[in-house]
């Protein structure tokens, strides 16, 4: 599993389109084994990223939970407290 793909569900503020796209790119990189596509595969690569981004957005929109949203700021503060 890619270490750069982060959980995107149930956060306050919600995941942005840029975060979802970045996760889709990481997924396509992992599955294809290429960091960047060749010119021949550019269209296929971009199509895969776009489709995975759309499916991920739909998934995040459709998921339901009773848990309160997790705070990104609280996670960052806890991470910084451990580091410094």
N, C-alpha and C positions, 0 to 999 in steps of 0.2 A: 504494500500500500504506500502511496506517496505520502511523505511526511508533510508536504506543503498543502495538501487538501485538508481544510479545516471544517469542523462542523459549522453549518450555516443556519440551522433551524433553531427557533425559539430564543432569539437574541433581541435585546433592546439597545440600540436601534436595529431594525431588521437588516439582513444581508443586502448589500447593494448589487446592482447589475454587474459592476466591475469585479466584485468578489466571486460572484457565480461564474462569470466568464473565466476568471483566473483558475478556478477549480476545474472547469471544463478543459482548459488548455493543459493543465497538469495531468488530467486523466488521459487525454489523447496522447500526450507525450509518453506516459507510462505504457499504455496499450500498444502504441506503434513502435516504441523503442527509439524514436527520433526526437531530438531536441527541437529541430525545425524541419519542416518538410522541404523536399527538393522542389524545383519549379514545376516538375511534372505532377507532383502530388499536392500542390498548393490549394487547388480547388477542393479536392477531397478532404483535406485537412480542415479548411475553413468551414466546409459544410458540416463536418463532424462536430467541430467546436460549437457551431451555431445550434445544431440539433440538440446536443447535450445541454447547452445553456438553457434552451427553451424547456426541455424536459425537466431539468433541475428546478427551474423557476416554477413550473406547474406543480412539481412535487412539494416544494416548500409552501406554495399557496394552499395545497390541499391537505397537508398534514395538520392534525389536531392534537392538542395536549392540554392537560389540566394544570401542568406545572407553570409557575410564573416565569416570565422571560428572564433569561440570564443577562446580567449587565456586562457589557464589554469593558466599561470603565473599571468596574470592580475587578475583573480578571487582570487588566493591565496593571492596576495598583498592586494587586497581590503578587504578580510576576516581578514587578519592580522592587517590591519589599524583599523578596527572596534574593534578588540579584545584588542589591546594594546594602 
